[in-house]
Amino acid sequence: MSRAIIIIPTCNNVGLNSVCLGVIRVIEQKNINIKFFRPIIQDDILNQSNDIFSKYSLIPLEKSLKITIVESLLSANRKDILIEEIIDRYHFTSNTAEMVLIQGISTKYQFSIALNYEIAKALNAEIIFVMSTENISVSKIKDHIKLTQNNFGGIKNKNIIGVIINKINIPTNKSNYIYYYTSEVLNNTFQINKKNHVNFKKLFLDNSLPVLGLIPWSRDLITIRAVDIYHHLSAKIINEGDMKIRRIKHITFCIYSLSDIVKNLHSETLVITSADRPEVIIAICLAVMNGVKISAILLTGNYKINNHISKLCENAFKTGLPVFLVTTNIWQTYHKLQVFDIKIPFDDTYRIKKTQEYIASFIHSNWIKSLTLSPKYIDYLSPPAFRYKLTSLARKAKKCIVLPEGNELRIIKAAVICTERKIASCILLGCPYEIRKIALTQNINLNIGIKIINPVTIREKYISRLVELRKNKGMTMLIAKKQLEDNIVLGTMMLENNEVDGLVSGAIHTTADTIKPSLQIIKTTSNNSLVSSIFFMLLPEQVVIYGDCAINPNPTPIQLAEIAIQSADSAKAFGIDPRVAMISYSTGNSGKGNDVDKVREATLIAQKKRPDLVIDGPLQYDAAITEDVAKSKAPNSKVAGRATVFIFPDLNTGNTTYKAVQRSANLMSIGPMLQGISKPVNDLSRGASVDDIIYTIALTVIQSLQKQKNKY
């Protein structure tokens, strides 16, 4: 799995592209295979051919999301879809890289902080902040860093690894404002901030967030080319010369007398003069012939140059001197140059390489050395990554799920979305007239491949099979016919007959209503003695599993051990590294009593049956999930503080806890997912949302696929 690092700007104009280039160079120097990922296009880059990161890109630029799409999804309250789209693009080819550098989005968008944080969490990326002294006074830098860190989870977020401060000593004008005017910057008519690197190093001695780089502003990094000016002004070429390679360090406007102009004819200078001043043009060409390496001549006013003047300048032109002509006058040209963007053009390989080497030279060596080490963070599966994993695997499986509660609005909506997103083919059991009437009143389009089956038309075909399956329990034709009037029983028979791949019910029925037919008709697998359930709890930072919260009221130690093993195997199947905590009111040997003894015994049984699993208990919930508590209560535990699977001692504790966490924290829980049944049958909470149903359908699809491959 690729190691991900996201570079997040904390304010505007931090030189994000330049810093990303430098960090890439640092990583390359450690012989690490790196890719660059831009989740969202925020500027006018149109294709891969004009992107300075094209040689590093994880995906083609056109596959990045456009900012307009991002704004549309966010305004429609579909952030979950947006994040899953980003994850989908990230995983496109990320397995080909050892490391992926992700570019965060600009702070000019009001949603940038929240979205950057969501992207970082979704991709489990290490976070590096980038700021500059351009928009923040030195005295406020530390406060700005702390505020930014707090917006991303504070000091508890172990994925925040440091900050890079760029553009130290950036030039200012006399009013102490940052000076953007191109001509003034190039001509050194600005003041330099007197703060030096020693001051900055002292400033951050007591900073809780490591400073990974202090990068001084450098005038040499903005040495633009003559061709860049040509493109910016849409000029006409009089003499092409070496315009693609000649660099400009100064700009001289020839608006005074010839004697004053001659004093300012220096090497690496763009000389701007009106095209109707032949004496100035000749003087510039004479300077060139005398060894002054003028970068280029820019003629204004759109005047036609006299042929005799052109003849006199011919030898100067032959030296490679670029000459351009614009229609604007000299003052209009001056103002156009003030909005010239000095960012690095995609084809300026010299500046790209120079910027990379310069930035890389100021990245701290300790962090550079750490790049070859394993990251310190725990590799959790984030909620967006889990949802993406569910839907992605489900799409590939191409399974069919029957929904016995076909005339329930939430079920209809979920079926439509699952069909649209190709998560599953759905069959709605119910009266077609009623279902279509509900869909019509809610403006739901059912004409997208959803199959509706009227139960009345198919019940008869399952009567004899149900009698055969339950004859030892006294099943008769009359009883079977009566039972098949229940759509859940009917759907279960369709599953038993391999007409569908899974069943999801419970939106308007009890858990017993859903599970009882499957236990009677489909039964448990050969290696399981009971059916249990788990919930996938999508906590803010990670996905964890709670079991059993829906089925077994008061399991014995042997049953509790089996629930733990089933839940650990389910965790593995869905990409969660199982670290199993057997929950009790006591941690370790600190408590006594029948309840804690049961958990202690169940832990020993589970450890003995499955030594390959990491299982510990009894553990109190806070000791299982919180590192600081774990250090004091269970310092030697491999699970405490890092648990991903929580096994509760009884149904009362489990169900109460899952509902309390879900409702109090306002988070999504997916499930209950049933374990131990031969074919996938899953129950819904009667308070399930449409999203809950969608993801339950997705996990049912995956269960079916895993059972098919004998891996579940």
DRENVO-439312 format. One line per 5 residues: their letters; for each residue x, y, z of C-alpha. Coordinates in steps of 0.2 Angstrom, whole numbers, always signed. Last residue first. Layout:
a) X:Y:Z ~ ...;
# end
This chain:
yknkq) -79:-80:+20 ~ -66:-85:+8 ~ -75:-99:-1 ~ -75:-90:-17 ~ -94:-90:-18;
kqlsq) -95:-86:+1 ~ -84:-71:-3 ~ -95:-65:-17 ~ -111:-67:-7 ~ -103:-57:+7;
ivtla) -98:-43:-5 ~ -116:-42:-11 ~ -123:-41:+7 ~ -110:-28:+11 ~ -117:-17:-4;
ityii) -135:-20:+1 ~ -131:-14:+19 ~ -122:+1:+11 ~ -138:+6:+2 ~ -149:+3:+17;
ddvsa) -139:+14:+29 ~ -139:+27:+15 ~ -158:+27:+14 ~ -158:+29:+33 ~ -161:+15:+45;
grsld) -173:+18:+60 ~ -180:+0:+58 ~ -163:-6:+60 ~ -159:-17:+45 ~ -156:-36:+44;
nvpks) -145:-45:+33 ~ -146:-62:+24 ~ -131:-68:+15 ~ -131:-87:+12 ~ -124:-101:+24;
igqlm) -128:-91:+39 ~ -113:-89:+52 ~ -113:-70:+53 ~ -127:-57:+50 ~ -123:-39:+46;
pgism) -132:-27:+57 ~ -128:-16:+49 ~ -120:-1:+44 ~ -118:+13:+57 ~ -117:+31:+52;
lnasr) -113:+45:+64 ~ -123:+57:+74 ~ -111:+56:+89 ~ -125:+54:+101 ~ -136:+44:+89;
qvaky) -123:+31:+84 ~ -113:+30:+100 ~ -129:+28:+110 ~ -137:+16:+98 ~ -121:+5:+97;
ttngt) -119:+5:+116 ~ -137:+0:+120 ~ -137:-14:+108 ~ -120:-21:+114 ~ -124:-19:+133;
nldpf) -141:-27:+132 ~ -135:-40:+119 ~ -122:-47:+130 ~ -103:-47:+134 ~ -99:-35:+120;
ifvta) -86:-38:+107 ~ -77:-23:+100 ~ -66:-25:+84 ~ -54:-11:+79 ~ -45:-10:+95;
rgavk) -29:+2:+96 ~ -30:+9:+114 ~ -29:-8:+121 ~ -26:-22:+108 ~ -7:-27:+110;
snpak) -9:-26:+129 ~ +6:-22:+139 ~ +1:-5:+146 ~ -17:-10:+150 ~ -24:+2:+162;
skavd) -12:+17:+162 ~ -6:+16:+144 ~ -23:+11:+138 ~ -31:+27:+145 ~ -19:+37:+135;
etiaa) -22:+26:+119 ~ -41:+27:+119 ~ -51:+13:+111 ~ -49:-2:+122 ~ -45:+6:+138;
dyqlp) -61:+17:+136 ~ -71:+2:+132 ~ -66:-8:+148 ~ -55:-23:+143 ~ -57:-41:+148;
gdivl) -49:-45:+137 ~ -37:-47:+122 ~ -38:-54:+105 ~ -25:-53:+91 ~ -29:-67:+79;
dprkk) -17:-81:+73 ~ -19:-90:+90 ~ -37:-94:+85 ~ -45:-108:+96 ~ -34:-105:+110;
qailt) -36:-86:+110 ~ -55:-88:+108 ~ -56:-99:+123 ~ -45:-88:+133 ~ -55:-72:+129;
aervk) -72:-82:+132 ~ -65:-86:+150 ~ -61:-68:+154 ~ -77:-62:+147 ~ -87:-74:+158;
dvdng) -76:-70:+173 ~ -81:-51:+170 ~ -100:-56:+171 ~ -98:-68:+185 ~ -89:-57:+197;
kgsng) -71:-50:+200 ~ -62:-34:+194 ~ -45:-28:+192 ~ -38:-43:+183 ~ -37:-36:+166;
tsysi) -49:-21:+163 ~ -66:-21:+171 ~ -84:-16:+165 ~ -82:-28:+151 ~ -77:-28:+132;
mavrp) -67:-42:+124 ~ -56:-31:+112 ~ -51:-39:+95 ~ -38:-31:+84 ~ -44:-36:+67;
digfa) -35:-26:+53 ~ -50:-20:+43 ~ -51:-24:+24 ~ -69:-30:+23 ~ -65:-49:+24;
kasda) -52:-46:+38 ~ -66:-38:+49 ~ -78:-52:+45 ~ -65:-64:+51 ~ -63:-54:+67;
sqiai) -82:-54:+70 ~ -83:-73:+67 ~ -69:-76:+80 ~ -77:-64:+93 ~ -94:-72:+91;
ealqi) -86:-89:+93 ~ -78:-83:+109 ~ -95:-76:+115 ~ -103:-93:+111 ~ -90:-103:+121;
ptpnp) -91:-90:+136 ~ -110:-92:+135 ~ -120:-79:+126 ~ -134:-68:+134 ~ -146:-60:+122;
niacd) -139:-66:+106 ~ -145:-57:+90 ~ -143:-38:+88 ~ -128:-30:+95 ~ -115:-44:+94;
gyivv) -103:-37:+90 ~ -96:-19:+86 ~ -84:-16:+72 ~ -73:-1:+69 ~ -71:+11:+55;
qepll) -59:+26:+57 ~ -57:+44:+60 ~ -75:+51:+63 ~ -82:+34:+68 ~ -91:+24:+55;
mffis) -97:+9:+66 ~ -99:-7:+56 ~ -112:-17:+65 ~ -110:-35:+69 ~ -121:-50:+71;
svlsn) -122:-67:+77 ~ -128:-84:+70 ~ -123:-99:+80 ~ -114:-116:+79 ~ -103:-111:+65;
nsttk) -91:-123:+55 ~ -104:-131:+45 ~ -113:-115:+39 ~ -129:-110:+48 ~ -147:-113:+41;
iiqls) -155:-109:+25 ~ -173:-113:+28 ~ -176:-112:+47 ~ -162:-100:+51 ~ -166:-90:+36;
pkitd) -184:-89:+41 ~ -180:-83:+59 ~ -168:-70:+54 ~ -179:-57:+46 ~ -194:-58:+57;
atthi) -183:-60:+73 ~ -174:-43:+68 ~ -191:-35:+68 ~ -199:-29:+52 ~ -202:-11:+44;
agsvl) -184:-8:+38 ~ -179:-26:+43 ~ -175:-34:+26 ~ -160:-37:+15 ~ -158:-54:+5;
gdven) -144:-61:-5 ~ -138:-69:-21 ~ -155:-71:-30 ~ -162:-85:-39 ~ -151:-98:-30;
nelmm) -166:-108:-23 ~ -162:-104:-5 ~ -161:-86:-10 ~ -179:-87:-18 ~ -185:-96:-3;
tglvi) -178:-82:+9 ~ -188:-69:-2 ~ -204:-79:+1 ~ -201:-81:+19 ~ -197:-62:+20;
ndelq) -213:-59:+9 ~ -224:-67:+22 ~ -238:-75:+12 ~ -226:-89:+10 ~ -230:-95:+28;
kkail) -248:-98:+23 ~ -244:-109:+8 ~ -231:-118:+19 ~ -244:-121:+32 ~ -257:-128:+19;
mtmgk) -244:-139:+11 ~ -238:-146:+27 ~ -223:-143:+38 ~ -222:-155:+53 ~ -204:-150:+58;
nkrle) -196:-165:+49 ~ -205:-159:+34 ~ -196:-142:+34 ~ -185:-142:+19 ~ -197:-153:+9;
vlrsi) -213:-143:+13 ~ -203:-127:+8 ~ -199:-135:-9 ~ -217:-140:-11 ~ -224:-123:-8;
ykeri) -210:-113:-18 ~ -219:-112:-35 ~ -236:-107:-27 ~ -229:-90:-21 ~ -224:-83:-38;
tvpni) -239:-73:-44 ~ -245:-67:-27 ~ -227:-60:-23 ~ -229:-47:-37 ~ -211:-45:-43;
ikigi) -203:-28:-47 ~ -186:-28:-56 ~ -176:-12:-56 ~ -168:-9:-73 ~ -169:+10:-74;
nlnin) -187:+13:-77 ~ -191:+16:-58 ~ -188:+34:-58 ~ -193:+42:-42 ~ -203:+58:-42;
qtlai) -210:+55:-24 ~ -228:+54:-29 ~ -223:+43:-44 ~ -212:+31:-34 ~ -226:+28:-21;
kriey) -238:+25:-35 ~ -226:+13:-44 ~ -224:+3:-28 ~ -242:+2:-25 ~ -246:-4:-42;
pcgll) -232:-16:-42 ~ -238:-25:-26 ~ -223:-31:-17 ~ -206:-39:-18 ~ -193:-27:-25;
icsai) -178:-35:-34 ~ -162:-26:-35 ~ -147:-27:-46 ~ -132:-22:-36 ~ -119:-8:-33;
kretc) -122:-2:-51 ~ -122:+16:-46 ~ -139:+19:-54 ~ -145:+2:-48 ~ -140:+5:-30;
ivaak) -148:+22:-30 ~ -164:+15:-36 ~ -164:+1:-24 ~ -160:+14:-10 ~ -175:+25:-15;
iirle) -187:+10:-15 ~ -181:+3:+2 ~ -183:+20:+10 ~ -201:+22:+3 ~ -207:+5:+9;
ngepl) -217:-5:-5 ~ -203:-18:-8 ~ -201:-24:+9 ~ -195:-41:+3 ~ -179:-33:-5;
vickk) -170:-46:-15 ~ -152:-44:-20 ~ -144:-48:-37 ~ -125:-48:-39 ~ -113:-39:-51;
akral) -97:-43:-40 ~ -87:-29:-48 ~ -99:-15:-42 ~ -100:-23:-25 ~ -81:-22:-23;
stlky) -81:-3:-27 ~ -96:+1:-17 ~ -89:-8:-1 ~ -72:-1:-3 ~ -78:+16:-6;
rfapp) -88:+16:+10 ~ -73:+9:+19 ~ -62:+23:+12 ~ -75:+36:+16 ~ -75:+29:+34;
slydi) -56:+28:+36 ~ -47:+11:+37 ~ -34:+14:+50 ~ -15:+11:+47 ~ -8:+17:+63;
ykpsl) +3:+32:+61 ~ +21:+32:+64 ~ +26:+30:+46 ~ +39:+16:+42 ~ +56:+23:+39;
tlski) +63:+28:+22 ~ +56:+45:+23 ~ +63:+48:+41 ~ +80:+53:+34 ~ +72:+67:+24;
wnshi) +63:+73:+40 ~ +80:+74:+50 ~ +88:+83:+35 ~ +76:+98:+36 ~ +70:+104:+19;
fsaiy) +80:+119:+14 ~ +90:+111:+0 ~ +74:+103:-7 ~ +67:+120:-11 ~ +82:+125:-21;
eqtkk) +84:+109:-30 ~ +66:+109:-35 ~ +65:+127:-40 ~ +81:+125:-51 ~ +73:+109:-60;
irytd) +57:+118:-63 ~ +65:+134:-68 ~ +76:+125:-81 ~ +62:+114:-87 ~ +52:+129:-92;
dfpik) +39:+119:-102 ~ +25:+119:-89 ~ +27:+138:-85 ~ +33:+142:-67 ~ +22:+155:-59;
idfvq) +27:+173:-63 ~ +10:+178:-68 ~ +10:+195:-77 ~ -3:+207:-70 ~ +10:+221:-68;
lkhyt) +16:+218:-86 ~ -1:+224:-93 ~ +1:+240:-83 ~ +18:+244:-92 ~ +11:+239:-109;
qwint) -2:+252:-107 ~ +11:+265:-102 ~ +22:+260:-117 ~ +8:+261:-130 ~ -2:+245:-134;
tvlfv) +0:+236:-152 ~ +14:+225:-147 ~ +30:+221:-156 ~ +44:+208:-151 ~ +62:+207:-154;
plgtk) +73:+192:-148 ~ +92:+194:-149 ~ +99:+178:-156 ~ +116:+186:-161 ~ +109:+187:-179;
fanec) +98:+201:-173 ~ +113:+212:-168 ~ +120:+209:-185 ~ +103:+215:-193 ~ +101:+230:-183;
lksih) +107:+242:-197 ~ +96:+233:-210 ~ +81:+235:-198 ~ +84:+253:-197 ~ +85:+255:-216;
nniky) +69:+245:-217 ~ +60:+257:-206 ~ +50:+249:-192 ~ +31:+249:-194 ~ +23:+256:-178;
ngtll) +13:+245:-167 ~ +14:+256:-152 ~ +27:+246:-142 ~ +43:+238:-146 ~ +50:+224:-134;
iasik) +68:+221:-136 ~ +75:+205:-128 ~ +88:+198:-116 ~ +102:+211:-118 ~ +119:+203:-117;
vgnmv) +130:+218:-118 ~ +145:+212:-129 ~ +148:+228:-140 ~ +136:+221:-153 ~ +122:+221:-140;
alcia) +126:+239:-135 ~ +125:+244:-153 ~ +108:+235:-155 ~ +102:+245:-140 ~ +108:+261:-147;
iivep) +100:+257:-164 ~ +83:+254:-156 ~ +85:+270:-146 ~ +88:+281:-161 ~ +74:+273:-170;
rdast) +61:+279:-158 ~ +45:+275:-167 ~ +44:+257:-160 ~ +42:+264:-142 ~ +54:+256:-130;
ivlte) +55:+241:-118 ~ +72:+233:-115 ~ +71:+216:-106 ~ +87:+215:-97 ~ +99:+200:-94;
shlnk) +114:+211:-97 ~ +113:+230:-94 ~ +107:+244:-104 ~ +102:+256:-90 ~ +115:+270:-93;
vidsl) +111:+270:-112 ~ +93:+276:-108 ~ +99:+291:-98 ~ +109:+297:-113 ~ +95:+293:-125;
syicf) +83:+304:-116 ~ +69:+297:-106 ~ +55:+284:-109 ~ +65:+268:-112 ~ +57:+256:-99;
tihki) +70:+244:-92 ~ +66:+227:-86 ~ +78:+216:-76 ~ +82:+198:-73 ~ +75:+191:-90;
rrikm) +81:+174:-96 ~ +85:+169:-114 ~ +80:+151:-118 ~ +64:+151:-128 ~ +67:+169:-136;
dgeni) +84:+164:-144 ~ +81:+174:-160 ~ +63:+176:-165 ~ +65:+192:-174 ~ +50:+204:-177;
ikasl) +38:+192:-168 ~ +21:+199:-164 ~ +15:+200:-146 ~ +1:+191:-137 ~ +7:+201:-121;
hhyid) +8:+186:-110 ~ +15:+174:-124 ~ +29:+186:-128 ~ +33:+189:-110 ~ +35:+171:-107;
varit) +45:+169:-123 ~ +58:+181:-116 ~ +60:+169:-101 ~ +57:+173:-83 ~ +70:+173:-69;
ildrs) +58:+170:-55 ~ +68:+158:-45 ~ +83:+169:-44 ~ +74:+182:-34 ~ +74:+169:-20;
wpilg) +62:+170:-5 ~ +70:+160:+10 ~ +63:+142:+14 ~ +62:+136:+32 ~ +58:+118:+31;
lvpls) +51:+103:+41 ~ +45:+114:+56 ~ +40:+101:+69 ~ +23:+105:+77 ~ +24:+107:+96;
ndlfl) +33:+124:+94 ~ +46:+127:+108 ~ +61:+130:+97 ~ +50:+138:+83 ~ +54:+157:+85;
kkfnv) +73:+152:+88 ~ +74:+145:+71 ~ +65:+159:+63 ~ +76:+172:+71 ~ +91:+162:+65;
hnkkn) +84:+162:+48 ~ +84:+181:+46 ~ +72:+195:+48 ~ +77:+210:+39 ~ +62:+210:+26;
iqftn) +70:+217:+10 ~ +64:+233:+2 ~ +59:+235:-16 ~ +65:+243:-32 ~ +75:+227:-36;
nlves) +73:+228:-54 ~ +64:+212:-56 ~ +53:+215:-42 ~ +49:+232:-47 ~ +45:+227:-65;
tyyyi) +34:+212:-60 ~ +23:+222:-48 ~ +18:+210:-34 ~ +25:+220:-19 ~ +20:+213:-2;
ynskn) +15:+227:+9 ~ +28:+235:+21 ~ +22:+253:+16 ~ +39:+255:+7 ~ +36:+240:-4;
tpini) +39:+222:+2 ~ +51:+209:-4 ~ +49:+191:+3 ~ +61:+188:+17 ~ +54:+170:+20;
kniiv) +45:+164:+5 ~ +40:+147:+12 ~ +37:+140:+29 ~ +35:+121:+29 ~ +24:+113:+43;
giink) +25:+96:+52 ~ +19:+78:+54 ~ +0:+79:+56 ~ -5:+61:+55 ~ -4:+59:+74;
nkigg) -20:+69:+76 ~ -21:+71:+94 ~ -11:+87:+94 ~ -26:+96:+85 ~ -39:+87:+75;
fnnqt) -36:+96:+58 ~ -44:+113:+63 ~ -33:+113:+79 ~ -17:+112:+68 ~ -23:+127:+58;
lkihd) -25:+137:+74 ~ -9:+131:+81 ~ +0:+136:+65 ~ -8:+153:+65 ~ -3:+157:+83;
kiksv) +15:+152:+79 ~ +15:+164:+64 ~ +7:+179:+72 ~ +23:+188:+77 ~ +30:+184:+60;
sinet) +16:+194:+51 ~ +5:+183:+40 ~ +1:+186:+22 ~ +18:+185:+14 ~ +27:+176:+28;
smvfi) +22:+159:+20 ~ +12:+144:+24 ~ +13:+125:+20 ~ +5:+112:+31 ~ +11:+94:+30;
ieanl) -1:+80:+33 ~ +1:+61:+33 ~ -12:+53:+23 ~ -25:+41:+28 ~ -33:+43:+11;
akaie) -50:+47:+18 ~ -43:+56:+33 ~ -33:+68:+22 ~ -47:+70:+10 ~ -59:+75:+24;
ynlai) -46:+87:+31 ~ -44:+96:+14 ~ -62:+97:+13 ~ -65:+105:+30 ~ -51:+117:+27;
sfqyk) -56:+121:+9 ~ -74:+124:+11 ~ -73:+143:+10 ~ -63:+142:-6 ~ -48:+154:-8;
tsigq) -38:+142:+4 ~ -32:+132:-11 ~ -34:+114:-12 ~ -22:+101:-5 ~ -9:+93:-17;
ilvme) -6:+74:-13 ~ +11:+66:-14 ~ +10:+48:-16 ~ +23:+36:-10 ~ +29:+18:-15;
atnst) +20:+20:-31 ~ +12:+7:-43 ~ -2:+3:-30 ~ -8:+21:-33 ~ -15:+17:-50;
fhyrd) -34:+21:-49 ~ -34:+21:-30 ~ -33:+39:-30 ~ -46:+41:-43 ~ -58:+31:-33;
iieei) -54:+39:-17 ~ -58:+56:-25 ~ -75:+49:-31 ~ -78:+42:-13 ~ -75:+59:-6;
lidkr) -87:+68:-18 ~ -101:+55:-15 ~ -99:+57:+4 ~ -99:+76:+2 ~ -116:+75:-6;
nasll) -125:+89:+3 ~ -131:+96:-14 ~ -120:+112:-11 ~ -105:+100:-8 ~ -109:+90:-24;
sevit) -111:+106:-35 ~ -95:+114:-27 ~ -85:+99:-31 ~ -92:+98:-49 ~ -87:+116:-52;
iklsk) -69:+113:-45 ~ -66:+100:-58 ~ -62:+83:-52 ~ -46:+75:-58 ~ -48:+63:-72;
elpil) -42:+76:-85 ~ -26:+78:-77 ~ -21:+60:-81 ~ -19:+50:-65 ~ -4:+47:-53;
syksf) +5:+62:-61 ~ +24:+62:-59 ~ +29:+67:-77 ~ +14:+78:-79 ~ +18:+89:-63;
idnsq) +22:+105:-73 ~ +5:+103:-82 ~ +3:+110:-99 ~ +3:+93:-108 ~ -8:+85:-95;
nlidd) -23:+95:-100 ~ -34:+110:-96 ~ -24:+120:-83 ~ -35:+135:-79 ~ -35:+133:-60;
qiipr) -42:+123:-46 ~ -42:+105:-53 ~ -46:+94:-39 ~ -38:+77:-33 ~ -21:+82:-38;
ffkin) -10:+67:-35 ~ +9:+66:-38 ~ +18:+49:-39 ~ +34:+44:-30 ~ +46:+29:-32;
inkqe) +58:+32:-17 ~ +76:+33:-22 ~ +79:+44:-6 ~ +84:+58:-18 ~ +66:+56:-26;
ivriv) +58:+60:-9 ~ +68:+77:-8 ~ +64:+81:-26 ~ +45:+78:-23 ~ +46:+89:-8;
glcvs) +54:+103:-19 ~ +41:+101:-33 ~ +27:+102:-20 ~ +35:+117:-12 ~ +35:+126:-29;
nlgvn) +17:+121:-33 ~ +11:+128:-16 ~ +20:+144:-17 ~ +11:+151:-2 ~ +0:+163:-11;
nctpi) -16:+161:-1 ~ -17:+154:+17 ~ -14:+137:+26 ~ -9:+127:+11 ~ -10:+108:+13;
iiiar) +3:+96:+6 ~ -4:+78:+8 ~ +7:+63:+11 ~ +2:+46:+6 ~ +12:+29:+9;
sm) +7:+17:-5 ~ +0:+0:+0;
# end
